[in-house]
Amino acid sequence: MDTSTELVSVRVAGAKKRRRSVEERRKIVEATLQPGASVSRVAWCHDVNANEVFHLRKLYREERRDGFITAVEMCGKVGRAVNSE
């Protein structure tokens, strides 16, 4: 008798890829950023490949970095404009 508790994933032929909204992707990434979170476990819970989650995390970091740099540059330009008057 086999008593293993191993899970088996079966892909149904012809199944379409699920399209996730930006908000859904952001929630998945933010779930992986919680203390003690495992990327593979979060990916499994959301039925996403872990490699895709790592890619989404990279995009998320780039978005946050670019947004921060843009905000700092805008503040710098405003500061220079105020000081030059």
Sequence and secondary structure as in RCSB ss.txt:
>XXXX:A:sequence
MDTSTELVSVRVAGAKKRRRSVEERRKIVEATLQPGASVSRVAWCHDVNANEVFHLRKLYREERRDGFITAVEMC
GKVGRAVNSE
>XXXX:A:secstr
            TT       HHHHHHHHHHHTSTT  HHHHHHHTT  HHHHHHHHHHHHHHHHHHHHHHHHHH
HHHHHHHHH 
